[in-house]
Amino acid sequence: MAIKKCYFASANTCKGFVSFFDYVINDAKRVYIIKGGPGCGKSTFIKKMGEELLEFGFDIDFIYSPSDMNSIDGIFIHGVDFAVVDGTSPHVIDPKYPGAVERILNFGDYWDIDYLREKMDEIKYYFDEIEKHYEVFFNYMLGAKQIHDRWEKEYLKGMDFKKADEITEKLISSIILKNNNKAPKEWHRFAGAMTPQGQLSFYDVLVKQIKNRYIIKGRPGTGKSTMTKKVAKAALKSGYDVEYYHCSFDPDSIDMIIIPELSFAMLDGTAPHEFEPENKDKVIDMFECIDKDIVHEDEDPIKSIELEYIKELEKAKFIYRKIYELNNELEKYYIDAIDFNDVNALRIRITDTIKALKK
């Protein structure tokens, strides 16, 4: 049975738009890069192709869009190592080896240019408004991160780093029993992301087949990400491939790692991507490294900082939803201008070409 894998290769974070699409492209022998405006069918093209090839028997990675939880930014087709990606802003992707590896699919060839020129003023208005709103959005996200840093510092006051290091070293020695004696590979992605419609996480899909799952519980500043990075570093040093899944709020933080050869996953199981352990899962509670006589999390300043953080993040979410609404209005002009029959015909031709390669 073909395997469907879902994740994000980009996210709108407190540090702006962050893309890890290079890790998708670098694994591909052939890449189809789609260019075109909003609403011209890029996501539908990619999604339908992926679903058809999955049904045909290919293992497919579905790469979701952080700007719309129902949109797909790309697929990776295992077995033939093909990638089909949306190469337009904000994740602009241009050919590195034109023709030899990458081919551009220009959906602009199917536009009614005269119609779009007639609607120039309206189109420019929406593009400009979206740009302005993104600037406000990222300012709120940065503000939320600064508040979150203050929140973390309150827990750090009572943190027993020695105990955290002991837990980490014990864990590393229990899972990495030998050297793999090979050059390891690493990938960087997002397991979930904040979208205009809400948080979307693929933890369940990504760790479904993993045998050794470690769920980390804790609070801000209790070392969850630091522990995860140390385990990943030890695995790479011993020659094991590692999949890094970054935090979509703060991309410098790691929410999860997967070490495929060890069937091992370590993930942050706290909000907003809560993950409840099942029977064989192991739980690491980093709150045990906190001195409760120093840290009083049910009192101020922790409670007031937490509320301040929630309020600032809600401001960002409100603007994000406004961006989504503006983009939907903008898309209408391109939907009216595109010839979807030509787009569908192109999708069928490329899908049939890929099917023919299956051994």
C-alpha positions in Angstrom: 0.0 0.0 0.0 1.4 3.4 -1.0 2.5 5.7 1.8 1.2 9.3 2.1 3.4 11.7 4.1 2.4 15.2 5.0 4.4 18.2 6.3 5.3 21.8 5.6 8.4 23.1 3.9 7.8 26.7 4.9 6.1 28.7 7.6 5.3 32.3 8.5 7.3 32.7 11.7 8.4 35.3 14.2 11.5 35.7 12.1 9.5 36.2 8.9 8.9 33.7 6.1 11.1 30.7 6.4 11.5 28.1 3.6 13.2 24.7 3.6 12.2 23.9 0.1 15.9 23.4 -0.8 15.7 20.1 1.1 12.9 19.0 -1.2 14.6 20.1 -4.4 18.0 18.6 -3.5 16.6 15.1 -3.3 14.9 15.3 -6.7 16.2 14.0 -10.0 13.6 16.1 -11.8 11.7 19.1 -10.7 8.6 20.8 -12.2 8.4 24.4 -11.0 5.0 26.0 -11.4 4.9 29.8 -12.0 1.7 31.8 -12.0 -0.5 34.2 -10.0 -2.9 33.4 -7.2 -6.0 31.4 -8.1 -4.6 30.0 -11.3 -4.9 26.4 -10.1 -1.4 25.6 -8.9 -2.5 23.9 -5.7 -5.3 22.0 -7.4 -2.9 20.9 -10.1 -0.4 19.6 -7.5 -3.0 18.0 -5.2 -4.8 16.1 -8.0 -1.5 14.9 -9.4 -0.4 13.7 -6.0 -3.6 11.9 -5.2 -3.7 10.1 -8.6 0.0 9.0 -8.3 -0.6 7.9 -4.7 -3.6 5.7 -5.9 -1.4 4.4 -8.7 1.1 3.1 -6.1 3.8 5.8 -5.6 4.7 6.9 -2.1 4.0 10.6 -2.0 5.0 13.5 0.3 2.3 16.2 0.3 3.8 19.6 1.2 1.2 21.9 2.7 0.9 25.7 2.5 1.0 27.7 5.7 -1.1 30.4 4.0 -4.1 28.1 3.5 -4.5 24.7 5.3 -6.4 23.4 2.2 -3.6 24.3 -0.3 -0.6 22.2 -1.4 2.7 23.8 -2.2 4.4 20.7 -3.5 4.7 17.0 -3.8 7.7 14.6 -3.8 7.2 11.4 -5.7 9.3 8.6 -4.3 10.6 5.8 -6.5 11.3 8.2 -9.3 12.5 11.2 -7.2 10.3 13.8 -8.9 9.2 17.0 -7.2 6.4 19.3 -8.3 6.5 22.6 -6.5 4.8 26.0 -6.5 7.7 28.3 -7.3 6.0 31.7 -6.9 6.3 34.2 -4.0 6.9 33.9 -1.1 8.7 30.6 -1.7 10.3 31.7 -5.0 12.1 28.7 -6.7 14.2 29.2 -9.8 16.0 26.5 -11.8 19.5 25.7 -10.9 20.0 23.3 -13.8 17.4 24.4 -16.3 16.2 21.6 -18.5 18.6 19.1 -17.1 16.8 18.9 -13.8 14.2 21.6 -13.6 11.4 22.5 -16.0 9.2 25.6 -15.6 5.5 25.2 -16.0 4.3 28.7 -16.7 0.5 29.0 -16.0 0.7 32.6 -17.2 0.6 31.1 -20.7 -3.1 30.3 -20.1 -4.2 33.7 -18.9 -6.5 36.2 -20.6 -4.0 39.0 -20.4 -6.4 41.6 -21.7 -8.8 40.8 -18.9 -6.1 41.1 -16.3 -5.0 44.4 -17.7 -8.5 45.7 -17.5 -8.5 44.8 -13.8 -5.0 46.3 -13.1 -6.1 48.8 -10.5 -8.1 46.2 -8.5 -5.3 43.6 -8.7 -2.6 46.2 -7.6 -4.8 47.2 -4.7 -5.1 43.7 -3.3 -1.4 42.9 -3.8 -0.4 46.1 -2.0 -2.8 45.5 0.8 -1.6 41.9 1.3 2.0 43.2 1.5 1.0 45.9 4.1 -0.9 43.3 6.2 2.0 40.9 6.2 4.3 43.6 7.6 1.8 44.1 10.5 1.4 40.4 10.9 5.2 39.8 11.3 5.5 42.7 13.7 2.9 41.1 16.0 4.7 37.7 15.6 8.0 39.4 16.7 6.2 41.1 19.6 4.8 37.7 20.7 8.3 36.2 20.5 9.7 38.9 22.7 7.0 38.2 25.3 7.6 34.5 25.0 11.3 35.1 25.8 10.3 36.9 29.0 8.0 33.9 29.8 10.9 31.5 29.3 13.2 33.5 31.6 10.8 33.0 34.5 11.1 29.2 34.2 14.9 29.4 33.6 15.2 30.9 37.1 14.4 27.5 38.6 15.9 25.3 35.9 18.3 22.5 37.0 20.5 22.2 33.9 22.6 19.5 35.4 19.6 17.3 35.8 18.4 18.1 32.3 21.8 17.1 30.9 21.8 13.8 32.8 18.4 12.9 31.4 19.6 13.8 27.9 22.9 11.8 28.1 21.0 8.8 29.5 18.6 8.9 26.6 21.3 9.2 24.0 23.2 6.2 25.4 20.0 4.1 25.4 19.0 4.7 21.8 22.3 5.1 19.9 24.0 1.8 20.6 26.4 1.6 17.7 28.1 3.7 15.0 26.4 3.5 11.6 29.7 4.2 9.7 28.2 6.3 6.9 27.9 9.9 6.0 24.5 10.9 7.4 21.8 13.1 5.7 19.6 15.6 7.4 16.3 17.3 6.3 14.6 20.3 7.7 10.9 20.8 7.7 7.9 21.8 9.8 5.5 19.2 11.2 2.8 21.8 11.7 2.1 25.4 11.1 -0.2 28.2 12.1 -2.5 28.8 9.2 -5.2 31.5 8.8 -7.8 28.8 9.5 -6.0 27.6 12.7 -3.2 25.3 13.7 -2.5 22.3 11.5 -0.2 19.5 12.7 0.9 16.3 11.1 2.4 14.6 14.1 0.0 11.7 13.9 0.8 11.0 10.2 4.6 11.4 10.7 5.0 9.2 13.7 2.3 6.6 12.9 4.8 3.9 11.9 7.5 4.8 14.4 8.2 2.2 17.1 10.2 4.2 19.6 8.4 7.4 20.4 9.4 9.8 23.2 7.0 12.5 24.1 8.5 15.6 25.9 6.3 17.5 28.2 7.3 20.8 29.8 6.9 24.5 29.9 8.6 27.4 28.0 12.3 27.4 28.8 12.5 23.9 30.3 14.9 22.6 27.6 12.7 20.6 25.3 14.2 21.9 22.1 17.8 21.8 23.5 17.4 18.2 24.5 16.0 17.3 21.1 18.9 19.1 19.3 21.5 17.2 21.4 19.9 13.8 20.6 19.9 14.8 16.9 23.5 15.9 17.0 24.6 12.6 18.6 22.6 10.6 16.0 24.3 12.5 13.1 27.7 12.0 14.7 27.1 8.3 14.7 26.1 8.2 11.1 22.3 8.2 11.3 20.0 10.3 9.1 17.9 12.8 10.9 14.7 14.6 10.0 14.4 17.9 11.8 10.9 19.4 12.3 11.2 23.1 13.3 8.8 25.1 15.4 6.6 27.2 13.1 6.5 30.0 15.6 10.2 30.2 16.4 12.2 28.3 13.6 15.3 28.2 15.8 13.5 25.8 18.1 13.0 22.1 17.2 9.6 20.5 17.8 10.5 17.0 16.7 13.2 14.8 15.2 12.8 11.5 13.5 15.7 9.0 13.1 14.3 6.6 10.4 17.0 3.9 10.8 16.3 3.6 14.5 12.5 4.0 14.1 12.8 6.7 16.6 10.9 10.0 17.2 11.2 12.6 19.8 8.6 15.3 19.9 7.3 18.2 21.9 3.8 17.1 23.0 2.7 20.5 24.5 0.4 23.1 23.1 -0.3 24.2 20.4 0.7 20.7 19.0 -0.4 18.6 21.9 0.3 14.9 21.5 -1.0 12.4 24.1 1.2 9.3 24.6 -0.1 5.8 23.7 0.7 2.5 25.4 4.3 2.0 24.4 5.3 5.7 24.2 7.8 7.0 26.7 7.2 10.4 28.4 9.9 12.8 29.5 8.6 15.5 31.8 11.1 18.4 31.8 9.0 20.2 34.5 10.8 17.8 36.9 13.9 19.8 36.3 12.2 22.9 37.7 12.5 24.0 41.3 8.9 24.6 42.3 10.0 26.7 45.3 11.5 29.2 42.9 9.0 29.0 40.0 5.3 29.6 40.9 3.5 29.1 37.5 0.0 29.8 38.9 1.1 33.3 40.1 2.3 36.5 38.6 4.5 37.3 36.8 4.1 34.0 34.9 0.4 34.2 34.6 0.3 37.8 33.4 3.1 37.2 30.9 1.3 34.1 29.5 -1.9 36.2 29.0 0.1 39.0 27.4 1.6 36.4 25.0 -1.8 35.0 24.1 -3.2 38.4 23.4 -0.3 39.4 21.1 -0.5 36.1 19.2 -4.3 36.7 18.8 -3.5 40.0 17.1 -1.2 38.2 14.7 -3.9 35.6 14.0 -6.5 38.3 13.3 -4.3 39.9 10.7 -3.4 36.5 9.2 -7.1 35.9 8.6 -7.5 39.3 7.0 -4.6 38.4 4.6 -6.4 35.2 3.8 -9.6 37.1 3.0 -7.7 39.6 0.8 -6.0 36.8 -1.0 -9.3 35.1 -1.7 -10.6 38.4 -3.3 -7.4 38.7 -5.4 -7.7 35.1 -6.6 -11.1 35.8 -8.1 -9.6 37.9 -10.9 -7.1 35.2 -11.8 -9.7 32.5 -11.7 -11.8 34.4 -14.2 -8.7 34.9 -16.4 -7.3 31.3 -16.5 -8.2 28.6 -19.0 -8.4 25.6 -16.7 -8.9 23.1 -19.6 -5.4 23.8 -20.7 -4.1 23.4 -17.1 -5.9 20.1 -16.7 -4.6 18.8 -20.0 -1.0 19.6 -18.9 -1.5 17.9 -15.6 -2.8 14.7 -17.3 0.2 14.7 -19.7 2.7 15.0 -16.9 1.0 12.5 -14.6 0.9 9.9 -17.4 4.6 10.5 -18.1 5.4 9.8 -14.4 3.2 6.7 -14.3 5.1 5.3 -17.3 8.3 5.4 -15.2 7.0 3.1 -12.5 8.9 -0.2 -12.6 
